[in-house]
Amino acid sequence: MPLVSTGELVAAAVAAAATAPAASASASTSAEDRSGHGGIVAFNVITLEHAEAIAAGAERAGRPAILQISENAVKFHGGRLTAIAAATAAVARASDAPLSLHLDHVESAELLRAADGEGFSSVMFDASKLDYDANVAATAEAVAWGHARGIWIEAELGKVGGKDGEPPLGAHAPGVRTDPAEAVAYVRATGVDALAVAVGSSHAMTDRTAALDHELIGALRRAVPVPLVLHGSSGVPDAEIRRAVTAGMVKINVGTALNTAFTGAARAYLAADPKTVDPRKYLAPAREAMTGTVAAFLKVVGGEP
């Protein structure tokens, strides 16, 4: 199947949310404030096995997905984007599931510009380490560049902890949460297509114990005119993810959960057969473990029990 654009997948998720049944009272939102089960999951690709597992998991769940390659993953591949992008795009095109290719957490202007022509329909430009004014200026420039080339741009406002070895941050830590009024001004000033917000999740969590600030999610959804993105979703329990999507989160990013499944399966195989030297022997169960994880997240975000 040809690559689908991220913008199309997100728009379809928003449209599905608009036609979904009204939210239950337990979700703490009204029918006109909620966003239903219209989520789309974006999974991080590090190796070819990751890409294959994401495609297989999407086929198994019968749902679309986004394959995203981060700047850190590009660094792992020697700073060269073309090979991992081409391999990931080839896997996506060979799949029966609707899949898009996204470049994630890009801080380098050089890497941003490399997305053009490599099959990426979207980029998350990350200027969140800068102060507000510098973030706005850098992001607006990235948006202008992307829109001139038909590339959908996501950005981040607030501080989602856990990146590059940083400690996780709580939803209520001072200066961490995304302020709704500031988010509205930020979207207006930058022209971004989607906004990643800080509501209590954290990158690189290996246990699923994060508690989200659902009141803030609702306030952001009511205020912000573009789709909201939840980073660090690997550490968020299923029930919290369902509630977040019901309240208005649209794009749900998952990375560490795949690595946990991959490494756990490979470690178990090698512990049982320490003389194994053929990587196919342990990569096959590792890939299958990731496939199951992908399918499970897709079903959760799709509102399945």
Residue pairs with C-beta under 8 A, 6 or more apart in sequence:
1 92
1 93
1 95
1 96
1 97
1 98
1 99
2 93
3 89
3 92
3 93
3 99
3 100
3 101
3 119
3 121
4 64
4 98
4 99
4 100
4 121
5 100
5 121
5 122
5 152
6 66
6 100
6 101
6 102
6 121
6 122
6 152
7 121
7 122
7 152
7 193
8 100
9 40
9 64
9 66
9 98
9 100
10 40
10 152
10 193
10 194
10 227
10 250
10 251
12 40
12 64
13 38
13 39
13 40
13 227
13 250
13 251
14 35
14 38
14 227
14 250
15 38
16 36
16 37
16 38
17 34
17 35
17 36
17 37
17 38
17 39
17 250
18 35
18 36
18 38
19 36
20 36
20 37
20 38
20 303
21 36
22 31
22 34
23 29
23 30
23 31
23 34
23 36
23 246
23 247
27 34
27 243
27 246
27 247
28 214
28 215
28 218
28 247
29 218
29 246
29 247
29 248
33 218
33 221
33 222
33 247
33 248
34 221
34 246
34 247
34 248
35 221
35 245
35 246
35 247
35 248
35 249
35 250
36 245
36 246
36 303
37 242
37 245
37 246
37 301
37 302
37 303
38 245
38 250
39 245
39 249
39 250
39 251
39 252
39 301
39 302
40 64
40 65
40 66
40 250
40 251
40 252
40 301
41 63
41 65
41 66
41 233
41 251
41 252
41 253
41 254
41 294
41 297
41 298
41 301
42 65
42 66
42 67
42 68
42 102
42 104
42 251
42 252
42 253
42 254
43 50
43 54
43 57
43 65
43 66
43 67
43 68
43 254
43 255
43 258
43 294
43 297
44 50
44 68
44 69
44 70
44 73
44 104
44 253
44 254
44 255
44 258
45 51
45 54
45 67
45 68
45 69
45 73
45 84
45 88
46 73
46 76
46 259
48 87
48 88
48 91
49 262
49 283
49 286
49 287
49 290
50 258
50 262
50 290
51 67
51 87
51 88
51 91
51 92
52 91
52 287
53 258
53 262
53 287
53 288
53 290
53 291
53 293
53 294
54 65
54 67
54 91
54 99
54 258
54 290
54 294
55 65
55 67
55 91
55 92
55 94
55 95
55 97
55 99
56 95
56 287
56 291
56 294
57 65
57 290
57 291
57 292
57 293
57 294
57 295
57 298
58 64
58 65
58 95
58 97
58 98
58 99
58 294
58 295
58 298
59 95
59 96
59 97
60 291
60 294
60 295
61 294
61 295
61 298
61 299
61 302
62 97
63 97
63 298
63 299
63 302
64 97
64 98
64 99
64 100
65 97
65 98
65 99
65 294
65 298
66 99
66 100
66 101
66 102
66 122
66 251
67 88
67 91
67 92
67 99
67 100
67 101
67 102
68 101
68 102
68 103
68 104
68 124
68 253
69 81
69 84
69 85
69 88
69 101
69 102
69 103
69 104
70 103
70 104
70 105
70 255
71 103
71 104
71 105
71 106
71 107
71 108
71 111
71 126
72 105
72 164
73 84
74 80
74 81
74 84
74 111
77 83
77 84
81 103
81 111
81 114
81 115
81 118
82 118
85 101
85 118
85 119
85 120
86 118
86 119
88 101
88 119
89 101
89 118
89 119
92 99
92 100
92 101
100 121
100 122
101 119
101 120
101 121
101 122
102 120
102 121
102 122
102 123
102 124
103 111
103 112
103 115
103 120
103 122
103 123
103 124
104 123
104 124
104 253
105 124
105 126
105 163
106 112
106 115
106 123
106 124
106 125
106 126
107 126
107 127
107 129
109 142
112 123
112 125
112 142
112 145
112 146
113 145
115 123
115 151
116 149
116 151
120 151
121 150
121 151
121 152
122 151
122 152
122 153
122 154
122 193
123 142
123 146
123 151
123 152
123 153
123 154
124 153
124 154
124 155
124 156
124 196
124 229
125 138
125 139
125 142
125 143
125 146
125 153
125 154
125 155
126 155
126 156
127 134
127 135
127 138
127 139
127 142
127 155
127 156
128 135
128 155
128 156
128 157
128 158
128 159
128 160
130 138
132 182
132 186
135 155
135 157
135 186
136 186
136 189
136 190
139 153
139 155
139 186
139 190
139 192
140 189
140 190
140 191
142 153
142 155
143 153
143 155
143 190
143 191
143 192
143 193
144 191
145 151
146 152
146 153
147 153
147 191
152 193
152 194
153 191
153 192
153 193
153 194
154 192
154 193
154 194
154 195
154 196
154 229
154 251
155 186
155 190
155 192
155 194
155 195
155 196
156 195
156 196
156 197
156 198
156 229
156 231
157 178
157 182
157 183
157 186
157 195
157 196
157 197
157 198
158 176
158 177
158 178
158 179
158 196
158 197
158 198
158 199
159 169
159 175
159 176
159 198
160 169
160 196
160 198
160 201
160 202
160 203
160 231
160 232
161 167
161 168
161 169
161 176
161 202
161 203
161 232
162 168
162 169
162 202
162 203
162 204
162 205
162 232
163 203
163 204
165 204
166 203
168 202
168 203
168 204
168 205
168 210
168 235
169 176
169 198
169 202
170 176
170 200
171 177
171 198
171 199
171 200
171 211
171 212
171 213
171 216
172 200
172 213
176 198
177 198
177 199
177 200
177 213
177 216
178 195
178 197
178 198
178 199
178 216
178 220
180 216
180 219
180 220
180 222
180 223
180 224
181 223
183 195
183 197
183 220
183 223
183 224
184 223
184 224
184 225
186 192
186 195
187 195
187 224
187 225
187 226
192 226
193 226
193 227
194 226
194 227
194 228
194 229
194 250
194 251
195 224
195 226
195 227
195 228
195 229
196 228
196 229
196 230
196 231
196 253
197 217
197 220
197 224
197 228
197 229
197 230
199 212
199 213
199 216
199 217
199 220
199 230
199 244
200 210
200 211
200 212
200 213
201 210
201 212
201 230
201 231
201 232
201 233
201 235
201 236
202 210
202 232
202 235
203 231
203 232
203 255
203 256
204 232
204 234
204 256
205 232
205 234
205 235
205 256
206 234
206 235
206 256
206 260
207 235
208 234
208 235
208 236
208 237
208 238
209 235
209 237
210 232
210 235
210 236
210 237
210 240
211 240
212 230
212 236
212 240
212 243
212 244
214 243
214 244
214 247
217 228
217 244
217 247
217 248
217 249
218 247
218 248
220 228
220 248
221 228
221 247
221 248
221 249
222 248
227 250
227 251
228 248
228 249
228 250
228 251
229 249
229 250
229 251
229 252
229 253
230 236
230 241
230 244
230 249
230 251
230 252
230 253
231 253
232 253
233 241
233 252
233 253
233 254
233 257
233 297
234 254
234 255
234 256
234 257
234 258
234 260
235 256
236 244
238 300
241 252
241 297
241 300
241 301
242 300
242 301
242 303
244 252
245 252
245 301
245 303
252 297
252 301
254 294
254 297
257 293
257 297
258 290
258 293
258 294
260 293
261 286
261 289
261 290
261 292
261 293
262 286
262 287
262 289
262 290
263 286
264 289
265 282
265 285
265 286
265 288
265 289
266 282
266 283
266 285
266 286
268 285
269 276
269 281
269 282
269 285
269 286
270 276
270 282
273 281
276 282
